[in-house]
Structure formats: C-alpha cells, structure tokens
C-alpha cells in the first residue's frame, strides 16, 4: 500500500484474515476484498469487477496460499477468467527469494536479498485478443519461481543463524526414510541414521537443498497412496470456525483423509456431527504451519487444529497429491 501511495490498492485477501485481530480491522480500513480460499466465490468476483470498473487498482495473489516447498504453486484457472472478464491492463509484481528471507515455518527473518520485478504483462487491448488458456499460461510463466533451484546459479548469500522449526515441514530422512529428521542451529540430521547436512550461505545442504528434500518426502507419500488403496491419515482435532466476527473453537472430533473423501466426526456447537468433503473440491488444505489445516466449503471455514505440530504438513500434502493423481482441475 505504501509503495504506490497516494494511489489506493484494493487487495483480495483470504476471508479468514478478516476475522483475525488486528489484521481484520486493517484490511477493512484498506477496503480489501474478502475471498473464500480455494473455492468459487461469486461475491468476491463481482466486487472485484465493480472495483475495477470504478478505475481502481486490484491486487490479487493467484497462488491463493503460502507455498511450503518454496516453488510457485499452481493457481486456479479462474484467475484467467477474471482477467478476461475485467479487460483492463495487467501488471506483474513478482518477488524473488522472499522464501529465503522469511520461510513459513518460523517467524524469523534472515538477512539477504529480495528482488521485486514490476512490469506490464498485457494492455487491455492485448487481453481482448487472447483466449483464457493463453492468459493463464502466460500468467503462470510470468510468476513462476523456485528460489532454491535459481539460487544454485545466482549464488546470492543469506545469513541464517538457526533453522528454527524446519522439522515442521521437513520430517523425512532422505537416506533411511524414517520420519526422524531434526535440526540444531544450521544443521539437519537424522536421529535414526548418520545422515547430516549443514546449510551453506546459498541455502544449499551440500549436495541437496530444501526443495529437493521436500519433493523426496512428498514422493514417499505419493508412492504409499498409489500402492495402498486404503492409505489414510487420521487424527484427533479441535475444530474452529467463523462465529460472529471471530474465529472460535466450535467443537472437537476426528479428522480422517482417505483417497475417496475426507471426514470429520465429532461434536460441533454441542451436537454430534458428521461432515464429508469430496477431494475434487479440495485442491489443497491451506495451513498455519505447525498448527492447523483448513477447508473452505460454501463460504464456511473448517479449521482443524492438531496437537501434533508435525501433522498439518502431512494432511496438506495428502490433499495436494490426491487432487493431482485424480486429475482434477
């Protein structure tokens, strides 16, 4: 907002944020537009189009959530439909390497360089001549970024003193495959075997990097899902949701993910309740690392809070792999 002052920018922000204090008050003051994550939201779409027709600037984040691996996430195709319908100039604002400065598994900031590119992608006239698929492909190409892969070449230095809570995302040893990866200061190590690697200033762990380690554990889960049709994840959870203008605890029970559907069984608002979520409607489970996993359905938030801080990444990974394997778009 401050970068383009006195021009006003209307941000599209996750509906959940409007229920958090003090962030909700700030977003309302900024006239941000709430959107339910990872599901169609007609109200948000119509508000966005009305905002643009008034000559305002609209800022949106096609990924829709924070990447765990560092690589740019695949956005919903709806972004192309919105741009085509809006018929206005489109600009790219691309931040390069913020993940290496502010990783999502802790609140620390590491000293290092972040580069921001800003340029016009389309004029309104160019946008009118393109198909939705062409628009989508170009937006994806323009925004795609993988800091770990690219920094192998660029070799920019980052000052990381301690990899606090990195094991909330990286849990599998790449050698013995046990879920026993841990850390001390800048070193990751396995408590089951002699695997050990220390982070260098370029965010590389010797012969590998964070992204490659994440992909390896993701592949392990994918293999299990392919080989075992009964593979599932299950945990006791506390359930949080919208009530009034807050996110509060509304119940507790068991959250289970199978290849066919995702289930909550327990109590909500004092009543025994069973909920079912279909994988085709859940491309991912956005999460607050080490805390929860979230599903939006019909504009309602179902936030599953885990007592084990290492579970949210597994449940989110399961949903993304399942969505991909079933070929949903």
WOVEN-V24144 format. One record per pair of residues at least 24 apart in sequence whose ideal C-beta (glycine too) atoms are under 10 Angstrom apart, sorted by the first residue. I is the first residue (numbers start at 0). J is the second residue. D is the distance in whole Angstrom. If there is no record, write none. Layout:
BEGIN
I:J:D ; I:J:D
END
This chain:
BEGIN
0:25:10 ; 0:29:6 ; 0:31:10 ; 0:58:9 ; 2:92:9 ; 2:115:9 ; 2:117:9 ; 3:56:7 ; 3:58:9 ; 6:55:9 ; 6:56:6 ; 7:50:10 ; 7:55:6 ; 7:56:7 ; 8:55:8 ; 8:56:5 ; 8:57:8 ; 8:58:5 ; 9:46:9 ; 9:47:8 ; 9:50:5 ; 9:51:9 ; 9:53:9 ; 9:55:5 ; 9:56:7 ; 9:57:5 ; 9:58:7 ; 9:59:9 ; 10:56:10 ; 10:57:8 ; 10:58:5 ; 10:59:8 ; 10:60:8 ; 11:40:9 ; 11:43:7 ; 11:44:10 ; 11:46:9 ; 11:47:6 ; 11:50:9 ; 11:57:7 ; 11:58:7 ; 11:59:4 ; 11:60:7 ; 11:61:10 ; 11:63:10 ; 11:81:10 ; 12:43:10 ; 12:58:9 ; 12:59:9 ; 12:60:8 ; 13:37:10 ; 13:60:9 ; 13:63:8 ; 13:64:8 ; 13:285:8 ; 13:293:9 ; 13:295:9 ; 13:300:9 ; 14:40:8 ; 14:42:10 ; 14:43:8 ; 14:241:8 ; 14:295:8 ; 14:298:8 ; 14:299:10 ; 14:300:7 ; 15:239:10 ; 15:241:8 ; 15:246:7 ; 15:285:8 ; 15:287:10 ; 15:293:7 ; 15:295:8 ; 15:300:6 ; 15:302:8 ; 16:246:10 ; 17:241:9 ; 17:244:8 ; 17:246:10 ; 18:239:10 ; 18:240:10 ; 18:241:6 ; 18:242:9 ; 18:243:9 ; 18:244:6 ; 18:245:6 ; 18:246:5 ; 18:247:9 ; 18:300:8 ; 19:245:9 ; 19:246:7 ; 20:244:9 ; 20:245:8 ; 20:246:10 ; 23:244:8 ; 23:245:9 ; 23:246:10 ; 30:55:9 ; 31:58:9 ; 32:57:8 ; 32:58:10 ; 32:59:9 ; 33:298:10 ; 34:59:9 ; 34:60:10 ; 34:63:8 ; 34:295:9 ; 34:298:10 ; 35:295:4 ; 35:296:9 ; 35:297:8 ; 35:298:5 ; 35:299:8 ; 35:300:8 ; 36:63:6 ; 36:64:7 ; 36:282:10 ; 36:283:9 ; 36:284:10 ; 36:285:5 ; 36:293:7 ; 36:294:9 ; 36:295:5 ; 36:300:8 ; 37:63:6 ; 37:64:7 ; 37:75:7 ; 37:280:9 ; 37:281:7 ; 37:282:6 ; 37:283:6 ; 37:284:9 ; 37:285:7 ; 37:293:9 ; 37:294:8 ; 37:295:6 ; 37:296:10 ; 37:318:10 ; 38:63:10 ; 38:75:9 ; 38:77:10 ; 38:280:7 ; 38:281:9 ; 38:282:9 ; 38:294:9 ; 38:295:5 ; 38:296:7 ; 38:297:8 ; 38:298:8 ; 39:75:9 ; 39:77:7 ; 39:280:10 ; 39:298:10 ; 40:77:9 ; 40:295:9 ; 40:298:7 ; 41:298:10 ; 42:298:8 ; 43:81:10 ; 43:298:10 ; 44:77:8 ; 44:80:9 ; 44:81:6 ; 44:84:8 ; 44:85:10 ; 47:81:7 ; 47:84:9 ; 47:85:8 ; 48:81:8 ; 48:84:6 ; 48:85:6 ; 48:86:10 ; 48:87:10 ; 50:85:10 ; 51:81:9 ; 51:84:9 ; 51:85:5 ; 51:86:9 ; 51:87:5 ; 52:85:9 ; 52:86:10 ; 52:87:9 ; 54:87:9 ; 55:87:10 ; 56:87:9 ; 56:88:10 ; 56:90:9 ; 57:81:9 ; 57:85:8 ; 57:87:8 ; 57:89:10 ; 58:90:9 ; 58:92:8 ; 60:92:10 ; 60:142:10 ; 61:135:9 ; 61:138:6 ; 61:139:8 ; 61:142:7 ; 62:142:8 ; 62:283:10 ; 63:282:9 ; 63:283:8 ; 63:285:8 ; 64:103:10 ; 64:282:10 ; 64:283:7 ; 64:284:9 ; 64:285:4 ; 64:286:8 ; 64:293:9 ; 64:315:9 ; 65:98:9 ; 65:101:10 ; 65:102:10 ; 65:103:5 ; 65:285:8 ; 65:286:9 ; 65:287:9 ; 65:288:8 ; 66:98:7 ; 66:103:8 ; 66:144:9 ; 66:145:9 ; 66:146:10 ; 66:210:10 ; 66:213:10 ; 67:98:10 ; 67:102:10 ; 67:103:7 ; 67:104:8 ; 67:167:10 ; 67:168:6 ; 67:169:10 ; 67:209:10 ; 67:213:7 ; 67:217:9 ; 67:283:10 ; 67:286:8 ; 67:288:8 ; 67:311:10 ; 67:312:6 ; 67:315:7 ; 67:316:8 ; 67:319:9 ; 68:98:9 ; 68:145:8 ; 68:147:8 ; 68:168:8 ; 68:169:10 ; 68:209:8 ; 68:210:6 ; 68:211:10 ; 68:212:9 ; 68:213:4 ; 68:214:7 ; 68:217:8 ; 68:316:10 ; 69:96:9 ; 69:97:10 ; 69:98:5 ; 69:99:8 ; 69:102:8 ; 69:103:9 ; 69:144:9 ; 69:145:6 ; 69:146:5 ; 69:147:5 ; 69:148:9 ; 69:149:10 ; 69:150:10 ; 69:168:10 ; 69:202:9 ; 69:208:9 ; 69:209:6 ; 69:210:5 ; 69:213:8 ; 70:98:9 ; 70:143:8 ; 70:144:7 ; 70:145:4 ; 70:146:8 ; 70:147:8 ; 70:148:8 ; 70:210:6 ; 70:213:9 ; 70:214:9 ; 71:139:8 ; 71:142:6 ; 71:143:5 ; 71:144:5 ; 71:145:7 ; 71:146:10 ; 72:142:10 ; 72:143:10 ; 72:282:10 ; 72:283:8 ; 72:319:9 ; 73:139:7 ; 73:143:9 ; 73:282:8 ; 73:283:9 ; 73:319:9 ; 73:322:10 ; 73:323:9 ; 73:328:9 ; 74:135:8 ; 74:138:7 ; 74:139:7 ; 74:142:8 ; 75:135:9 ; 75:282:8 ; 75:328:9 ; 76:131:7 ; 76:132:8 ; 76:134:10 ; 76:135:6 ; 76:139:10 ; 76:328:7 ; 77:131:10 ; 77:135:9 ; 78:131:10 ; 78:134:8 ; 78:135:7 ; 78:138:6 ; 78:139:9 ; 78:142:10 ; 79:129:9 ; 79:130:9 ; 79:131:4 ; 79:132:7 ; 79:133:8 ; 79:134:4 ; 79:135:4 ; 79:136:8 ; 79:137:9 ; 79:138:7 ; 79:139:9 ; 80:131:6 ; 80:134:9 ; 80:135:9 ; 81:131:10 ; 81:134:10 ; 82:120:9 ; 82:121:8 ; 82:126:6 ; 82:129:9 ; 82:131:8 ; 82:134:5 ; 82:135:9 ; 82:137:10 ; 82:138:7 ; 83:126:7 ; 83:127:8 ; 83:129:8 ; 83:130:8 ; 83:131:5 ; 83:133:10 ; 83:134:6 ; 83:135:9 ; 84:126:10 ; 84:131:9 ; 85:123:9 ; 85:126:8 ; 86:121:10 ; 86:123:5 ; 86:124:9 ; 86:126:6 ; 86:127:6 ; 87:121:9 ; 87:122:9 ; 87:123:5 ; 87:126:8 ; 88:119:6 ; 88:120:8 ; 88:121:7 ; 88:122:5 ; 88:123:6 ; 88:124:9 ; 88:125:9 ; 88:126:8 ; 89:119:7 ; 89:120:5 ; 89:121:4 ; 89:122:8 ; 89:123:8 ; 89:125:9 ; 89:126:7 ; 89:134:8 ; 89:137:9 ; 89:138:8 ; 89:141:9 ; 90:117:7 ; 90:118:7 ; 90:119:5 ; 90:120:6 ; 90:121:9 ; 91:116:7 ; 91:117:7 ; 91:118:6 ; 91:119:8 ; 91:120:5 ; 91:121:10 ; 91:137:10 ; 91:138:8 ; 91:141:5 ; 91:142:7 ; 92:116:8 ; 92:117:5 ; 92:118:9 ; 92:142:9 ; 93:117:8 ; 93:118:9 ; 93:141:7 ; 93:142:6 ; 93:143:9 ; 93:144:7 ; 94:142:10 ; 94:144:8 ; 94:146:10 ; 95:144:6 ; 95:146:7 ; 95:149:8 ; 95:150:10 ; 95:153:9 ; 95:155:10 ; 96:144:8 ; 96:146:5 ; 96:147:10 ; 96:149:8 ; 96:150:7 ; 96:153:9 ; 96:155:7 ; 96:157:8 ; 96:202:9 ; 97:144:9 ; 97:146:8 ; 98:144:9 ; 98:145:9 ; 98:146:5 ; 98:147:8 ; 98:202:9 ; 98:209:9 ; 98:210:10 ; 99:146:5 ; 99:147:8 ; 99:150:7 ; 99:155:8 ; 99:156:10 ; 99:157:5 ; 99:159:8 ; 99:201:9 ; 99:202:5 ; 99:209:9 ; 100:146:9 ; 100:157:7 ; 100:158:10 ; 100:159:10 ; 102:146:10 ; 102:159:9 ; 102:162:9 ; 102:163:9 ; 102:164:9 ; 102:165:8 ; 102:168:8 ; 102:202:10 ; 102:209:8 ; 102:288:9 ; 103:164:10 ; 103:167:9 ; 103:168:8 ; 103:286:9 ; 103:287:9 ; 103:288:5 ; 103:289:10 ; 104:162:9 ; 104:163:8 ; 104:164:5 ; 104:165:6 ; 104:166:8 ; 104:167:5 ; 104:168:5 ; 104:169:9 ; 104:288:5 ; 104:289:7 ; 104:308:10 ; 104:312:9 ; 105:161:9 ; 105:162:8 ; 105:163:4 ; 105:164:5 ; 105:165:8 ; 105:167:8 ; 105:288:8 ; 105:289:9 ; 106:163:9 ; 106:164:9 ; 107:159:9 ; 107:160:8 ; 107:161:8 ; 107:162:9 ; 107:163:6 ; 107:164:9 ; 109:157:5 ; 109:158:6 ; 109:159:5 ; 109:160:8 ; 109:161:10 ; 109:162:10 ; 109:202:9 ; 110:156:9 ; 110:157:7 ; 110:158:4 ; 110:159:9 ; 110:160:9 ; 111:150:10 ; 111:155:7 ; 111:156:7 ; 111:157:3 ; 111:158:7 ; 111:159:8 ; 111:200:9 ; 111:201:10 ; 111:202:9 ; 112:150:10 ; 112:153:9 ; 112:155:5 ; 112:156:8 ; 112:157:8 ; 113:146:10 ; 113:155:10 ; 114:153:10 ; 114:155:9 ; 116:141:9 ; 116:142:10 ; 116:144:10 ; 145:208:10 ; 145:210:6 ; 146:202:7 ; 146:208:9 ; 146:209:9 ; 146:210:8 ; 147:201:9 ; 147:202:6 ; 147:203:8 ; 147:204:10 ; 147:207:9 ; 147:208:4 ; 147:209:6 ; 147:210:4 ; 147:211:7 ; 147:212:10 ; 147:213:9 ; 148:208:8 ; 148:210:7 ; 148:211:9 ; 150:201:6 ; 150:202:6 ; 150:203:8 ; 150:208:8 ; 151:201:7 ; 151:202:9 ; 151:203:7 ; 151:208:7 ; 151:210:10 ; 152:201:10 ; 153:201:8 ; 154:199:10 ; 154:200:9 ; 154:201:5 ; 154:203:9 ; 155:200:9 ; 155:201:7 ; 155:202:9 ; 156:199:9 ; 156:200:4 ; 156:201:7 ; 156:202:9 ; 157:198:9 ; 157:199:10 ; 157:200:6 ; 157:201:7 ; 157:202:6 ; 158:200:7 ; 159:184:9 ; 159:185:6 ; 159:198:6 ; 159:199:9 ; 159:200:8 ; 159:202:8 ; 160:184:7 ; 160:185:7 ; 161:185:7 ; 161:186:10 ; 161:198:10 ; 162:186:8 ; 162:187:7 ; 162:197:10 ; 162:198:7 ; 162:204:10 ; 162:209:9 ; 164:288:8 ; 164:289:7 ; 164:308:8 ; 164:309:10 ; 165:198:9 ; 165:209:8 ; 165:212:10 ; 166:289:10 ; 166:308:9 ; 166:309:7 ; 166:312:10 ; 167:288:5 ; 167:289:4 ; 167:290:9 ; 167:308:6 ; 167:309:6 ; 167:310:10 ; 167:311:8 ; 167:312:7 ; 168:209:8 ; 168:212:9 ; 168:213:7 ; 168:216:9 ; 168:288:7 ; 168:289:9 ; 168:309:9 ; 168:311:9 ; 168:312:5 ; 168:315:10 ; 168:316:10 ; 169:204:10 ; 169:209:7 ; 169:212:5 ; 169:213:6 ; 169:215:9 ; 169:216:7 ; 169:309:10 ; 169:312:9 ; 170:212:10 ; 170:216:7 ; 170:309:6 ; 170:310:10 ; 170:312:7 ; 170:313:8 ; 171:212:8 ; 171:213:9 ; 171:215:7 ; 171:216:4 ; 171:217:9 ; 171:218:10 ; 171:219:6 ; 171:220:9 ; 172:212:9 ; 172:215:9 ; 172:216:9 ; 173:204:10 ; 173:207:7 ; 173:211:8 ; 173:212:6 ; 173:215:5 ; 173:216:8 ; 173:219:10 ; 176:215:9 ; 176:216:9 ; 176:219:6 ; 178:216:8 ; 178:219:9 ; 178:309:8 ; 178:313:9 ; 180:212:8 ; 180:216:9 ; 187:212:8 ; 213:312:9 ; 213:316:9 ; 216:312:9 ; 216:313:9 ; 216:316:8 ; 217:312:10 ; 217:316:6 ; 217:317:10 ; 217:319:8 ; 217:320:7 ; 218:320:9 ; 219:316:10 ; 220:313:7 ; 220:316:6 ; 220:317:7 ; 220:319:10 ; 220:320:6 ; 220:321:10 ; 221:316:9 ; 221:317:10 ; 221:319:10 ; 221:320:5 ; 221:321:9 ; 221:323:9 ; 221:324:7 ; 222:320:10 ; 223:317:10 ; 223:320:10 ; 224:258:6 ; 224:317:7 ; 224:320:6 ; 224:321:7 ; 224:324:7 ; 225:258:10 ; 225:320:9 ; 225:324:7 ; 227:258:9 ; 228:257:9 ; 228:258:6 ; 228:259:9 ; 229:257:8 ; 229:258:8 ; 230:256:9 ; 230:257:8 ; 230:258:7 ; 230:317:9 ; 230:321:10 ; 231:255:6 ; 231:256:6 ; 231:257:5 ; 231:258:8 ; 231:259:10 ; 231:261:10 ; 231:262:10 ; 231:317:9 ; 232:256:5 ; 232:257:9 ; 232:261:9 ; 232:310:8 ; 232:313:6 ; 232:314:6 ; 232:316:9 ; 232:317:5 ; 232:318:10 ; 233:257:9 ; 233:262:9 ; 233:310:10 ; 233:314:10 ; 234:292:10 ; 234:303:8 ; 234:305:6 ; 234:306:8 ; 234:307:7 ; 234:310:6 ; 234:311:10 ; 234:313:9 ; 234:314:8 ; 235:265:9 ; 235:303:10 ; 235:305:8 ; 235:306:7 ; 235:307:9 ; 236:263:8 ; 236:265:8 ; 236:291:8 ; 236:292:9 ; 236:301:10 ; 236:302:9 ; 236:303:4 ; 236:304:6 ; 236:305:6 ; 236:306:8 ; 236:310:9 ; 236:314:10 ; 237:265:9 ; 237:291:9 ; 237:302:9 ; 237:303:8 ; 237:304:4 ; 237:305:8 ; 237:306:8 ; 238:263:7 ; 238:265:7 ; 238:266:8 ; 238:267:6 ; 238:268:10 ; 238:272:9 ; 238:274:9 ; 238:291:10 ; 238:300:10 ; 238:301:7 ; 238:302:7 ; 238:303:6 ; 238:304:7 ; 239:291:7 ; 239:293:9 ; 239:300:8 ; 239:301:8 ; 239:302:4 ; 239:303:8 ; 239:304:6 ; 240:267:8 ; 240:268:9 ; 240:293:10 ; 240:299:6 ; 240:300:5 ; 240:301:6 ; 240:302:6 ; 241:298:9 ; 241:299:7 ; 241:300:5 ; 241:301:10 ; 241:302:9 ; 242:268:9 ; 246:300:7 ; 246:302:7 ; 248:302:9 ; 248:304:8 ; 249:300:10 ; 249:301:9 ; 249:302:9 ; 250:301:10 ; 251:303:10 ; 251:304:9 ; 252:303:9 ; 253:303:10 ; 254:284:10 ; 254:292:8 ; 254:294:9 ; 254:301:9 ; 254:303:5 ; 254:304:10 ; 254:305:8 ; 254:310:10 ; 254:314:8 ; 255:314:10 ; 256:281:9 ; 256:284:9 ; 256:292:9 ; 256:313:9 ; 256:314:6 ; 256:317:5 ; 256:318:7 ; 256:321:8 ; 257:317:10 ; 257:321:9 ; 258:317:9 ; 258:320:10 ; 258:321:6 ; 258:324:8 ; 258:325:8 ; 259:321:9 ; 259:325:10 ; 261:292:10 ; 261:294:7 ; 261:301:10 ; 261:303:10 ; 261:314:9 ; 261:317:9 ; 261:318:8 ; 261:321:9 ; 263:294:9 ; 263:301:7 ; 263:303:7 ; 267:301:9 ; 274:301:7 ; 276:301:8 ; 276:318:9 ; 277:327:10 ; 278:317:10 ; 278:318:7 ; 278:321:5 ; 278:322:6 ; 278:324:9 ; 278:325:6 ; 278:327:7 ; 279:321:10 ; 279:322:8 ; 279:325:7 ; 279:326:10 ; 279:327:5 ; 279:328:9 ; 280:322:9 ; 280:327:9 ; 281:318:5 ; 281:319:9 ; 281:321:8 ; 281:322:7 ; 281:327:9 ; 282:318:7 ; 282:319:7 ; 282:321:9 ; 282:322:5 ; 282:323:9 ; 282:327:7 ; 282:328:9 ; 283:315:6 ; 283:316:9 ; 283:318:5 ; 283:319:5 ; 283:322:7 ; 284:311:8 ; 284:312:10 ; 284:314:6 ; 284:315:4 ; 284:316:9 ; 284:317:8 ; 284:318:5 ; 284:319:8 ; 285:311:10 ; 285:315:8 ; 285:318:10 ; 286:310:10 ; 286:311:4 ; 286:312:7 ; 286:314:8 ; 286:315:5 ; 286:316:10 ; 286:318:10 ; 287:311:7 ; 288:312:7 ; 288:315:9 ; 291:315:10 ; 292:317:10 ; 292:318:8 ; 294:318:9
END
